[in-house]
Amino acid sequence: MSYSHDLRFTAFASATLAIVLSIEVYAQEPWSARPEVVAKFESRRRPFNYDEQKVPVYTLPDPLVTSDGSKIATADDWNQTRRGELMELFRSHVYGRRPDVEYAVQFKQTEVL
């Protein structure tokens, strides 16, 4: 073995030992959520509904009727109008949208092994 290989092995062994020791320290103290953070988020949400009788009446829209009330009769009608409308409903009510906030991802190299 070369000297540089021996140094790399020693560094790897030291890092592994540090990880194992830090895991053992954390294993002695189980993780628990901070009560003030839990209380903050609990106060924001509405209570769960476990009673089916409390669910409001809702009728799903007809997928073959456009938002202006006209009927879908052909595949072209579907592809050109209704499909886009339904996709927009899913984007706004199910999947959500990403906020229009400018951001940049940056990386900084701190060490080379």
C-alpha positions in Angstrom: 0.0 0.0 0.0 1.1 3.5 -0.7 1.4 6.3 1.8 -1.5 8.3 0.1 -3.7 5.2 0.2 -3.0 4.7 3.8 -3.9 8.4 4.6 -7.2 8.1 2.7 -8.1 4.9 4.5 -7.3 6.6 7.9 -9.5 9.6 7.0 -12.3 7.3 5.9 -12.0 5.2 9.1 -12.1 8.4 11.2 -15.1 9.8 9.4 -16.9 6.5 9.8 -16.1 6.3 13.5 -17.4 9.9 14.0 -20.7 9.0 12.2 -21.1 5.9 14.3 -20.4 7.7 17.6 -22.8 10.6 16.7 -25.5 8.0 15.8 -25.1 6.4 19.2 -25.4 9.8 21.0 -28.6 10.5 19.1 -29.9 7.0 19.7 -29.8 7.6 23.4 -32.1 10.5 23.1 -35.2 9.8 21.0 -36.4 12.5 18.7 -39.5 14.4 19.8 -41.2 17.4 18.2 -41.0 20.8 19.9 -44.4 21.4 21.6 -44.5 25.1 20.5 -44.1 24.1 16.8 -46.8 21.4 17.1 -49.2 23.8 18.7 -48.6 26.4 16.0 -49.5 24.0 13.2 -52.3 22.4 15.1 -54.0 25.8 15.5 -53.8 26.4 11.7 -55.7 23.4 10.5 -59.4 22.6 10.8 -60.6 19.6 12.8 -60.9 16.3 11.0 -64.3 15.1 10.0 -65.0 11.5 10.9 -68.8 11.7 10.5 -70.1 11.0 7.0 -73.3 12.9 7.8 -71.3 16.2 8.1 -69.9 16.0 4.6 -71.6 18.7 2.4 -73.5 17.6 -0.7 -71.4 17.9 -3.8 -72.1 16.9 -7.4 -69.2 16.3 -9.7 -69.4 18.3 -12.9 -70.3 16.5 -16.1 -67.0 15.8 -18.0 -68.7 16.0 -21.3 -70.1 19.5 -20.8 -67.8 22.5 -21.2 -67.6 25.4 -18.7 -69.8 27.5 -20.9 -72.5 24.7 -21.0 -72.0 23.3 -24.5 -71.9 19.6 -25.0 -68.8 17.7 -26.1 -69.8 15.7 -29.2 -66.5 14.7 -30.9 -63.0 13.8 -30.0 -61.8 17.1 -31.4 -64.2 19.0 -29.2 -62.7 17.1 -26.2 -59.1 17.7 -27.2 -59.6 21.4 -28.1 -61.8 22.5 -25.2 -62.8 20.2 -22.4 -59.5 18.4 -21.8 -57.7 21.7 -21.2 -60.5 22.9 -18.9 -60.3 19.8 -16.8 -56.5 19.9 -16.7 -56.7 23.5 -15.4 -59.1 22.4 -12.7 -56.7 19.7 -11.6 -53.8 22.2 -11.6 -55.7 24.8 -9.5 -57.6 22.4 -7.1 -55.6 19.2 -6.8 -51.9 19.6 -7.8 -51.4 23.2 -6.9 -49.1 25.8 -8.4 -45.7 26.9 -7.6 -45.6 30.5 -6.3 -44.2 33.0 -8.7 -41.1 33.7 -6.7 -37.7 34.2 -8.2 -35.1 32.0 -6.7 -31.7 30.6 -7.6 -30.0 27.5 -6.5 -26.4 27.9 -5.6 -23.7 25.5 -4.6 -20.5 26.1 -2.8 -17.7 23.6 -2.7 -16.2 23.5 0.8 -13.8 20.7 0.7 -12.1 18.4 -1.8 -11.2 14.8 -0.7 
